[in-house]
Amino acid sequence: MLLSDEGLVKLSDYGLGEHLNRLLSEKSVPWYMAPEAFEGERERKSDVWSLGISLIELAEGRNPFEGCSPWDVRYRVCEGDSPSLCSEEWSTTFVDFVSKCLVKDVEQRWSVEQLMEVSCLSEE
């Protein structure tokens, strides 16, 4: 996600899994990379992970990896717990949606098609 000084938002896909070494050498931070992307593997569900990170950032006004070095991000994404929303502040449906995006195991992570079936009308 790119944000200009004028507030223009653009979605982007850099193919980060393929360019990790270049990104790290330029001191860019791979905040949106899925665990499998750090291993050089990308698939459609990798973008689902990026969506989950983007939703946390949009909801809370801060990326969950903000302030981390690229290597800290990699460690936290691959070895730590998945980022999550504070369930007291957000609806259970939204928290559940984001958590389904941020499942580390790509085989268990929800697909775009599954996420599209989630109804916001199922609030308590």
RAVEN-V83476 format. One record per residue. N is the residue number from 1. PSI is psi in whole degrees, -180 to 180 (* if undefined). OMEGA is omega in radians with two decimals (NA if undefined). NEAR is the number of other C-alpha atoms within 8 Angstrom. Layout:
((N/PSI/OMEGA/NEAR) (N/PSI/OMEGA/NEAR))
//
This chain:
((1/129/3.14/7) (2/138/3.14/8) (3/122/-3.13/9) (4/169/3.09/7) (5/-25/3.14/5) (6/0/3.12/5) (7/11/3.10/6) (8/127/-3.13/8) (9/132/3.07/8) (10/138/3.05/7) (11/142/-3.06/6) (12/153/3.03/6) (13/111/-3.09/5) (14/-3/-3.00/5) (15/45/-2.97/6) (16/-33/3.14/11) (17/-36/-3.12/12) (18/-22/-3.02/7) (19/21/-3.07/9) (20/-47/-3.11/10) (21/-43/3.12/6) (22/-42/-3.13/7) (23/-44/-3.12/12) (24/-37/-3.14/10) (25/-25/3.09/7) (26/5/3.13/6) (27/27/3.00/7) (28/155/-3.10/8) (29/123/-3.10/10) (30/62/-3.05/11) (31/-29/-2.99/10) (32/3/-3.07/8) (33/135/3.07/12) (34/158/-3.14/12) (35/-43/-3.11/10) (36/-25/3.13/10) (37/-30/3.09/13) (38/-19/3.10/12) (39/8/3.11/7) (40/10/3.13/8) (41/127/3.09/8) (42/144/3.05/9) (43/180/-3.07/6) (44/-37/-3.13/7) (45/-16/3.05/12) (46/-35/3.10/13) (47/-27/3.06/9) (48/-42/3.07/13) (49/-47/-3.14/14) (50/-38/3.07/11) (51/-45/3.13/9) (52/-44/3.11/12) (53/-43/3.13/14) (54/-40/3.13/11) (55/-40/3.07/9) (56/-45/-3.13/15) (57/-44/3.13/11) (58/-41/-3.09/8) (59/-42/-3.02/6) (60/-6/3.10/7) (61/16/-3.09/7) (62/136/3.07/8) (63/138/-3.12/11) (64/-16/3.13/8) (65/8/-3.13/7) (66/135/3.12/7) (67/-6/3.13/4) (68/146/3.02/9) (69/162/3.10/7) (70/-39/-3.13/12) (71/-35/3.06/7) (72/-40/3.09/8) (73/-49/3.14/13) (74/-47/-3.13/11) (75/-47/-3.11/9) (76/-40/-3.14/10) (77/-44/-3.04/12) (78/-31/-3.03/9) (79/-28/-3.07/6) (80/-174/3.06/7) (81/151/3.08/6) (82/145/3.04/9) (83/155/3.13/7) (84/165/3.05/9) (85/156/3.04/8) (86/115/-3.03/7) (87/-21/3.12/8) (88/-27/-3.07/5) (89/-24/-3.03/5) (90/158/3.12/9) (91/151/3.13/9) (92/-33/3.12/8) (93/-44/3.14/9) (94/-45/3.12/8) (95/-44/3.14/13) (96/-42/3.12/8) (97/-49/-3.13/10) (98/-41/-3.13/13) (99/-33/3.10/10) (100/-27/3.07/9) (101/-29/-2.97/12) (102/33/3.02/14) (103/127/-3.07/12) (104/-41/3.14/11) (105/112/-3.06/6) (106/-30/3.12/9) (107/-29/-3.14/4) (108/-19/3.13/7) (109/141/-3.12/12) (110/149/3.09/11) (111/168/3.07/9) (112/-43/-3.12/8) (113/-43/3.11/6) (114/-43/-3.14/8) (115/-34/3.14/9) (116/-20/3.14/6) (117/-12/-3.13/6) (118/131/3.14/7) (119/127/3.08/5) (120/-7/3.14/6) (121/-3/-3.10/4) (122/20/3.10/6) (123/149/3.11/7) (124/*/NA/2))
//
